[in-house]
Amino acid sequence: MAYVISKQTLMQKLDFNEEDLTLIFKVFVKTSQDILKKLALAIEENDYKCIQACANDLKGSSGNLLLDDVYMISKEIESASKVEDSIDYTSYYEQLDIIFSTLTLE
């Protein structure tokens, strides 16, 4: 399943032209991939503070770009890590990884 962000919808919502939106999208994807790497390591090490920080970063930026699935998954991770709940963080991470590996702007 591919995850597609509507270029037109975002251009209207954010009041950006196509060139600016494309640049923002590229930065978002690169930054998110870096956060995902950090999140994977934090999950491995049960570093709840880092898990929470990574989830919060993903939640904020994904919400701005109308990525509702990423927002909801990140919110779940953030809420659980805040109270150091031992949920299956790896499963959530894998869902995020799939989304970001198929994410496109059209």
C-alpha positions in Angstrom: 0.0 0.0 0.0 1.4 3.3 -1.1 0.9 6.4 1.0 0.3 9.5 -1.1 0.1 13.1 0.0 -2.0 15.4 -2.1 0.2 18.2 -3.5 -2.8 20.4 -4.3 -4.4 19.9 -0.8 -1.2 20.8 1.0 -0.4 23.7 -1.3 -3.8 25.2 -0.4 -3.6 24.3 3.3 -0.1 25.7 3.8 -0.3 28.5 1.2 2.9 27.3 -0.5 3.8 27.1 -4.2 4.7 23.8 -5.7 8.5 24.4 -5.5 8.3 25.3 -1.8 6.1 22.4 -1.0 8.4 19.9 -2.8 11.4 21.3 -0.8 9.5 21.0 2.5 8.4 17.5 1.6 12.0 16.4 0.9 13.2 17.9 4.2 10.3 16.2 6.0 11.1 12.8 4.6 14.8 13.1 5.3 14.2 14.3 8.9 11.6 11.6 9.5 14.0 8.9 8.3 16.6 10.1 10.7 14.0 10.2 13.5 12.9 6.6 12.6 16.5 5.4 12.9 16.8 7.1 16.3 13.4 5.6 17.3 14.5 2.1 16.4 17.6 2.3 18.6 15.6 3.8 21.4 13.1 0.9 21.2 16.0 -1.6 21.2 17.4 0.0 24.4 14.0 0.6 26.1 14.8 4.3 26.3 11.3 5.7 27.0 12.4 9.3 27.1 13.9 9.0 23.6 11.0 7.0 22.3 8.7 9.7 23.5 10.7 12.5 22.0 10.9 10.8 18.6 7.2 10.1 18.6 6.5 13.7 19.5 8.6 14.9 16.6 6.9 12.6 14.1 3.5 13.5 15.5 3.9 17.2 15.1 5.4 17.2 11.6 3.0 14.6 10.3 0.0 16.4 11.6 1.0 19.5 9.7 1.3 17.5 6.5 -2.1 15.7 6.9 -0.5 12.3 7.5 -3.2 11.0 9.8 -1.9 7.4 10.1 1.6 8.6 11.1 0.0 11.1 13.5 -2.2 8.5 15.2 0.6 5.9 15.5 3.0 8.5 16.8 0.4 9.6 19.3 0.0 6.0 20.6 3.8 5.6 20.9 4.1 8.9 22.7 1.3 8.2 25.2 2.6 4.8 26.0 6.2 5.8 26.4 5.2 8.8 28.6 4.1 6.3 31.3 6.7 3.7 30.3 4.1 1.2 29.2 5.6 -1.9 27.6 3.5 -2.0 24.4 4.8 -3.6 21.2 6.8 -0.6 20.1 8.5 -2.6 17.4 5.1 -3.3 15.7 4.3 0.4 15.7 7.8 1.2 14.4 7.3 -1.2 11.5 4.0 0.4 10.6 5.8 3.8 10.4 8.7 2.4 8.4 6.3 1.0 5.8 4.5 4.3 5.5 7.7 6.3 5.1 9.2 3.8 2.6 6.2 4.2 0.3 5.4 7.9 0.9 5.0 10.1 -2.2 3.8 13.6 -3.0 1.5 13.7 -6.0 
